[in-house]
Amino acid sequence: MRELIKINIANKNIARLFEINGIEVYLTESLVATWAVMGFLIVFAVIVRIKLKNFKDVPSGFQNVIETAVEALVNFTKNTLGEKLKFMDGYFFTVFVFILAANYSGLTGFLRPPTSDLATTAALAITTFIIIHIVGIVCQRGAYFKAYLSPFFLFLPMNIMGELAKPMSLAFRLFGNVLGGLLIMELFYGMTPLFVQFAIPSALHVYFDLFSGALQAFVFTILSMTFIQLNSVAD
């Protein structure tokens, strides 16, 4: 079982790129999958732009689907972050769609979901972490730094640890759920006879890939919005 996990779950190195101070940097399977997902989304965005070139006042068909999806997230962002931060709807739409596409990429059978790599989820979480504090400083100014001394200065270390826990929880939650689903599917395929693998995997893929993939994209997005919104309001 250990060999099975090592072969199918590990992030494989494809080619050595360069070396920095004795540390070798490789082109990995997750990196290629990330590029593939980004390439797909870019091509899809170009196609959508071409399709919507002749914009209609009364939408129908494809335009109606796209407008419904965009308006839903725009309104959701406005309701969660408030009027002042609604300009971030484009960023969160991109994050949600990227995570969703990354989670679903494993269904192709050719790609390892990029979100099953901690480096990918950590990069997304660190970006959210930076935005959290930029918004806090801009919106609260001096009151933002005073909040670290609340309820009194002895709580400073605990408050700092609490802030550092936010990106860690975001990164590990997304990484753990996606990798867990990938691991369960690999174990199932590796430990069951071939004739069992025709029907049962469908139900497992529906949950671990379709349902859980969409759920984790939503959870990451809503938690990021919540953390940012909390820092935009002075205590």
Helices and strands as residue ranges (DSSP letters): H 2-9, E 13-20, E 23-28, H 29-51, H 61-81, G 83-88, H 89-104, G 105-108, G 114-116, H 118-140, H 142-146, G 147-149, G 153-155, H 156-191, G 194-198, H 200-205, I 206-211, H 212-231
